Amino acid sequence: MGQKKPLCLLVDDQKDILTLFSLSLASIGIESHLAQSLSEAYIFLERNNYDLCISDLSIRMGGEGREGLDLVEYIKKHFPFMPIIVMTAYGEIPTAVRALQLGAYDFVCKEVMPQQLCDLAQSALKRNLNYQKKLTRLIGESPVIEKLRDDIQRVAHTQAAVFISGESGVGKEVVAQLIHSASNRSEAPFVPLNCGAISGELIESELFGHKKGAFTGAYENKKGLFKEADKGTLFLDEIGDLSYSAQIKLLRAIQERAIRPVGSNKEETVDVRILSASHRNLKALIENNSFRKDLFFRINVIEVRVPPLRERIGDVRLLIDHFLKRLRVKNDQPKLDISEAAIKVLEQYDFPGNVRELENLLEAASVLCRDECIRPDDLRLSPPQERPTPAPNPRLEKNPKKIAPQKINITTNKWNNNSFLEQILTVYASSHLTLPDMMESIYCVLIKMAMEYYANGQRKSADFLELTENSLRYRSKACEEKKLLVGNNVTIANQLRVLFGPFFSPETPTIPIDKIVDELEKRMIKSAIRNHKDDLTKISQQLGISVNSLRYRIERKYKL
Ligand SMILES: Nc1ncnc2c1ncn2[C@@H]1O[C@H](COP(=O)(O)OP(=O)(O)OP(=O)(O)O)[C@@H](O)[C@H]1O
């Protein structure tokens, strides 16, 4: 059927209990993620979409003093559709009752037979038919968002193909998920594909699947996204980026309601609803012959427009509230807050990168701010250029000049702007990383940021960082394998995010990552040479590289 298994978050500090229950749940087709502490549970919740949570209540887990009840409260607030079953020890009924009052689905005594727990899990899932809808929320109360909600409801009940238009970062994928969740296909999968992220040769196999041996590297049969989305919804994001030949194949699949996997001579029928989106103007693409008109009419039976954030500035406050809640958990900053003055600055900003930009700005500011309170300075915003700078309100901000610090423009001031590079170097001042690891960490963080910014669009991310797609792929794989810094040294990664964050905006054409890294490496070597007065052995020890490779850098690469 291609339907995804329900996913459960199991939380308990006893490993054997986790293993026992996860095996039992697996036997009835429920997959589990196991968290052995509450802090781990919060991280899992942030990263995955769960259909159910089963958590021990009876202990303080992780030593951070958070009680199991907090988890119940948190889930109910953030994922109101997710049922929670709590486990208690005998004698802890009052706590269990409190959990029910907070919205838990039911409780069981920890000594239950696994079968009882399975029955309960199944009934919780069954009663909660909304389990596909859980995470997707459209925050906002402005008239344009209310209209968007109406549009979503209206189009959800037809089978027509919907094209979701809107600028980058406005929430087009959120809208696509909501259309799916409100439709009669909501119990089948919602399968998103970022068309810009897949190279021309692979797109056919990605969409339609392939047979083993169909081409070099096709070691297994592959199902393809059309089949995975059978009975459900296929969301083709950035459809304007599809190559012309892929457009022809897609058109055929939509018209015939059938696909043919690469290397197969048999057609297979599929029942898929197509939603698509692009921040590009498809009509303009048709004019210059890079998008097919016939495909346009097929995918654009109904158009839903998602308004830019500047048309719903009244919602900025609600969105801030929403993102801060997430950051409190994600960064483990329970008191994280924002000053009224900073909110005002945001309410007067244009947001060329829309909701995603707001989210990124807050994330960067949450790292920079002192005493867990985001102030205007922490936002590092330039004043809007198109309109007059709003008069500072002395009541809100003691030092109005500080409201909008100048950001360093990577293109006009160039990446070799002294103070910008020095700021990066200070990030590493007290780290014990080797030179290659330091440089690698910059690649890891910037590639991650670019992939987030371009919604996993590999080609766009590579272009933005002035890398080839191959090099981007190779480097991201290395980052994943090593879990280098991005995973392990959160502070360094966060500081880099803060420094580079402002450049992830439409104003910056590219970030020449290779050049930046070379310049930084050169400066580090120079400073080590100064420190150790040309003693190559000491310099190589400080930098964590061999004398030979140091020599190569000094004599050949940088000619120092
Ligand atoms: N109204 C909203 N309420 C809550 N979160 C939102 C809203 N709109 C957008 N977001 C969040 O903003 C980010 C960007 O949204 P999304 O990926 O849906 O935008 P998009 O228009 O598809 O972007 P792109 O054009 O780059 O593909 C996501 O993290 C999403 O959860």
The ligand as an ORCA input file, in Angstrom:
! r2SCAN-3c Opt
* xyz 0 1
  N       1.908     30.235      8.747
  C       2.916     29.493      9.244
  N       2.824     29.000     10.472
  C       3.851     28.287     11.006
  N       4.996     28.044     10.395
  C       5.131     28.499      9.154
  C       4.112     29.229      8.502
  N       4.512     29.541      7.278
  C       5.751     29.034      7.156
  N       6.129     28.403      8.276
  C       7.446     27.791      8.524
  O       8.379     28.528      7.739
  C       9.307     27.668      7.106
  C       9.186     27.791      5.603
  O       7.948     27.260      5.172
  P       7.807     26.367      3.857
  O       8.951     25.446      3.691
  O       6.444     25.771      3.849
  O       7.921     27.545      2.781
  P       7.940     27.428      1.193
  O       7.117     28.543      0.685
  O       7.565     26.038      0.781
  O       9.487     27.708      0.903
  P      10.278     27.451     -0.488
  O       9.697     28.376     -1.502
  O      11.671     27.858     -0.142
  O      10.120     26.006     -0.818
  C       8.995     26.274      7.612
  O       9.802     26.002      8.722
  C       7.531     26.364      8.027
  O       7.228     25.442      9.041
*
